[in-house]
Amino acid sequence: MSELTSPANHSPHRTLVAIIAAALLFVVSVPAGGAAEDPPRGELGLARDPAAPHSETHILIEVTEPAQVFRALTTGIEPVVGDWYQVPVPAGWEPIDWAREMASRPGVETAELDLILDLQAQAPF
C-alpha cells in the first residue's frame, strides 16, 4: 500500500479538519446573501397595455436610486411626484419597449406608460 492511501494517513480527525477547512473556505468566498447577484431590477407597472391611449413622447418611471438612473439618461427628465419621473422616449423606440428597457435598469423600481385619461364630465340637467 502506498503512503498516500495507507489507513494511518486517513484518520477521522484529519478528515474532519479537511471538511471544516473546506466549509470555511466556501463561507468566506460566498458574499452575504448567497451567490453574487445583479442588483434587483424593476418591473412594468400597471399601465402597460399599449392598446390603451398613452403618451407617445414619454413614459413614467419610479426610481430607487436616482443618481444611478439619471447618469445613464440624457436630458428631458422631469419630476412628477415623489420618486416618479417623466422620461422622454428616444427616437425609434415604442413607448412600451422603452418602458421595458427602463424597467430592466438598476435603480428603476417601476416603468410604465403614461396613460391619457379622457375625463368628460356631463352636466346634470
C-alpha positions as CSV (number, residue, x, y, z in Angstrom):
1,M,0.0,0.0,0.0
2,S,1.4,3.4,-0.8
3,E,1.9,6.0,1.8
4,L,-0.9,8.2,0.4
5,T,-3.6,5.5,0.7
6,S,-2.5,3.8,4.0
7,P,-5.1,3.8,6.8
8,A,-2.6,5.7,9.0
9,N,-2.9,8.8,6.8
10,H,-6.8,8.8,6.8
11,S,-7.6,9.3,10.5
12,P,-11.1,10.6,11.3
13,H,-9.5,13.7,12.8
14,R,-7.8,14.7,9.6
15,T,-11.0,14.1,7.6
16,L,-13.0,16.3,10.0
17,V,-10.3,19.1,9.8
18,A,-10.4,18.9,6.0
19,I,-14.2,19.2,5.9
20,I,-14.2,22.2,8.3
21,A,-11.5,23.9,6.3
22,A,-13.4,23.4,3.0
23,A,-16.6,24.7,4.6
24,L,-14.8,27.8,6.0
25,L,-13.3,28.5,2.6
26,F,-16.7,28.3,1.0
27,V,-18.3,30.6,3.6
28,V,-15.6,33.2,3.2
29,S,-15.7,33.1,-0.6
30,V,-19.5,33.5,-1.0
31,P,-20.8,37.0,-0.3
32,A,-23.5,37.5,2.3
33,G,-27.0,36.7,0.9
34,G,-25.8,33.8,-1.3
35,A,-24.1,33.8,-4.7
36,A,-23.2,37.0,-6.4
37,E,-26.3,38.5,-8.0
38,D,-27.1,41.5,-10.1
39,P,-28.8,44.4,-8.3
40,P,-32.6,43.9,-8.2
41,R,-34.4,45.2,-11.3
42,G,-37.8,46.8,-11.6
43,E,-40.9,45.8,-13.5
44,L,-43.5,47.1,-15.7
45,G,-46.2,49.0,-13.8
46,L,-50.0,48.6,-14.1
47,A,-50.1,50.9,-17.1
48,R,-48.5,48.5,-19.6
49,D,-51.2,47.9,-22.2
50,P,-50.0,49.5,-25.4
51,A,-53.6,49.5,-26.8
52,A,-54.7,51.9,-24.1
53,P,-54.4,55.6,-25.0
54,H,-51.0,56.8,-23.8
55,S,-48.3,59.4,-24.4
56,E,-46.1,58.6,-27.4
57,T,-43.4,61.1,-26.2
58,H,-42.6,59.9,-22.7
59,I,-43.1,57.2,-20.1
60,L,-43.1,57.3,-16.3
61,I,-40.6,55.7,-14.0
62,E,-40.3,55.2,-10.3
63,V,-36.7,55.2,-9.1
64,T,-35.0,53.8,-6.0
65,E,-31.5,55.3,-6.9
66,P,-32.0,58.5,-8.9
67,A,-28.3,59.3,-9.3
68,Q,-27.6,55.9,-10.8
69,V,-30.5,56.1,-13.2
70,F,-30.0,59.7,-14.3
71,R,-26.3,59.3,-15.1
72,A,-27.3,56.9,-17.9
73,L,-30.0,59.1,-19.4
74,T,-29.9,62.3,-21.4
75,T,-31.8,65.5,-20.8
76,G,-35.5,65.9,-20.6
77,I,-36.2,64.0,-17.3
78,E,-38.9,65.8,-15.3
79,P,-40.1,65.1,-11.8
80,V,-43.7,64.2,-11.4
81,V,-44.4,63.4,-7.8
82,G,-42.4,61.6,-5.1
83,D,-40.0,59.1,-6.7
84,W,-41.8,59.2,-10.1
85,Y,-40.2,60.9,-13.1
86,Q,-41.3,61.5,-16.7
87,V,-38.6,60.2,-19.2
88,P,-38.7,61.0,-22.9
89,V,-39.0,58.2,-25.3
90,P,-35.9,58.2,-27.6
91,A,-36.4,58.4,-31.4
92,G,-37.0,55.0,-32.9
93,W,-38.4,53.4,-29.7
94,E,-42.0,52.5,-29.0
95,P,-43.1,53.7,-25.5
96,I,-43.8,50.1,-24.3
97,D,-40.4,48.9,-25.4
98,W,-38.7,51.9,-23.8
99,A,-40.7,51.2,-20.5
100,R,-39.4,47.5,-20.6
101,E,-35.9,48.7,-21.2
102,M,-36.1,51.2,-18.3
103,A,-37.6,48.6,-16.0
104,S,-34.6,46.4,-16.6
105,R,-32.1,49.0,-15.4
106,P,-30.7,49.1,-11.9
107,G,-32.2,51.8,-9.8
108,V,-35.6,51.7,-11.5
109,E,-38.4,50.2,-9.4
110,T,-41.2,50.6,-11.9
111,A,-41.6,51.8,-15.5
112,E,-44.9,52.3,-17.3
113,L,-46.8,54.1,-20.0
114,D,-48.3,57.5,-19.2
115,L,-52.0,56.8,-19.8
116,I,-54.2,59.5,-21.3
117,L,-57.4,59.7,-19.4
118,D,-60.5,61.1,-21.0
119,L,-62.5,62.8,-18.3
120,Q,-65.7,64.0,-19.7
121,A,-68.0,65.5,-17.1
122,Q,-71.6,65.8,-18.0
123,A,-73.7,68.5,-16.5
124,P,-76.8,67.1,-14.8
125,F,-79.9,68.6,-16.4
